[in-house]
């Protein structure tokens, strides 16, 4: 086939736009009335806050914002607050803006077109006035939910002699300074209110150590602010705020973050101490072995704290959960559960410290069903020779693809083209299994790999600053598939409860950054499948770094992308992405032992706007196959003894620990065993060995 000229395609795009069906999009989600985020740094180990604080929503790898286990909290009781818990964060005198708390689980929680108040409160202590710029410097920044750069509100500090002042400002606005002069080494209670005003100018208010008698009061009794910022650039995006950034540089301590939509929720006081009440209970769940579970509850009370517990004996004994994400938050994601975990139970204890009261949630039981492994071989290979992308069923030669807008993925002269839109992203989702009980998602056994191959070329690729995203996803385990075209924009895709991995590609003629950033999807509560990197808080690897500034993607050159997931162990996978044109190759690879996704049924492609990718994408081939990994060479199984415990360890996570009552067997896999593994010695003999994947 002869490729149509850009002029012909441009004419066709004009025609299809004239025929396009208008789609009315939902504009966000209702803002919750309860506390959205509380972070008291409870149970954190020592280290960078963004790495050790994930259970309370923190991300970022900078060494300039840290937590030291056992360092204690900032004390706000003299300011009228309830007693603090946990530890505090230390902010160095070196500026850094990469540590943030994702307080909004998805985009659109606080859209610009709905009037809402968002309150932020925290304790802050300056350690040395000489480290703070007299002209002012940023200490806190509120960003859009999906952006590391687009800020909406900032809090500033400046030194005035040996004392400090705090102020607030909107984007590009004048700082409004609170008059109070703050001494060093003194905890200060800061409250910020962002008044989002639909069809109007937003307002940002600031309180410094508000009168204790006003704490915990209803909205009609909120005291007058100490400073108010009016001017600045309005954020008209319905993405809305969602990230709370801690900016180092002031040499300070930070503690007791609270984010909510009412004054009372962010100003907890023992004078108005409400006991804990659970409003929404966790529920029983049925899963397939090998995936995790997210348990949620909603509770009310004065400054509640949370502790999830686990029982493996039918509820006779309980212990605090120590694995997973969010063990001390209202939303807890367990580690991957396997057949040996069938019947495992969870509950949450909610505590209010100001009156020493607690309440225990209902028990949630997880039923774990055996998976159906996918054997090695070809799953499908599609070149769209039939001129059809939407008709099922899926077969070895037929995948099913849906587009966020029909006109963005079309056949022209027998060829399948994807076309980005001006000023807006598009999303194309391809399913390689049917959504039926007999056609299950690809399930990888340990030692097997899923390799997805996509071949394509483009015309009129942007010179620099491009953005293309591709991902491998699992809709089968809790998600709801897209079933037709016109499901929204590139920020749609029915992402709720969809697990998977995404590669962010610098799609331009010259690399302005490392070509590939590989990420794991962590915010399963977001309906936005690929529109927000904030939903992919685990950034696994970025590279290759030596490609920055080098030639990248060129017009009408055929490229092959291979997206591969290899299951190394029960709770570990290796993910790799390779792109090549036959001459140049760019590749990244990383291991994931936190989420370890290994079940998939969909591949998705999200080009950013026409101005930031290319004029078009010609689809040449889509291939999915399951591969058997090479047999690993034997490795030693090391052992040692600590008291009555036998400690077994080995170096290669791909190997599986097995046990048997006799040296001749039969050997069975030790459930959830990973190195180092502790076995309590008892009567009788037990033999251990390592088995290849």
Secondary structure, 3 states (H helix, E strand, C coil): CCCCCHHHHHHHHHHHHHHCCCCCCCCCCCCCCCCCEEECCCCCCCEEHHHHCHHHCEECCCCCEEECCCCCCCCCHHHCCCCCCCCCEEECCCCEEEEEEECCCCCCCCCCCCCEEEEEEEEEEECCHHHCCCCCEEEEEEEECCCCCCEEEEEEEEEECCEEEEEEEECCCCCEECCCCECCCCCEEEEEEEEECCCCCCEEEEEECCCHHHCCCCHHHCCCCCEEECCCCCCCCCCCEEEEEEEECCCEEEEEEEEECCHHHHCCCHHHCCCCEEEECCCCEEEECCECCEEECEEECCCEEEEEEEECCCCCCCEECCCCECCCCCEEECCCECHHHCCCEEEEEEEEHHHCEEEECCCEEEEEECCCCCCCEEEEEECCCCCCCCCCCCECCECEEEECCHHHEEEECCEEEECCECCECCCEEEECCCCCCCCCCEECCCCEEEEEEEEEEEECCCCCCCCEEEEEEECCCCCCCCCCCCCCCCCCCCCCCCEEEEEEECCCCECCCCCEEEEECCCCCCCCCCCCHHHCCEEEEEECHHHCCCECCCCCCCEEEEEEEEEEECCEEEEEEEEECCCCEEEEEEEECCCCCCEECEEEEEECCHHHCCCEEEEEEEEEEEEECCCCCCCCCEEEEECCEEEEECCCCCCEEEEECCCCCCCEECCCCCCCEEEECCCCCCEEEEECC
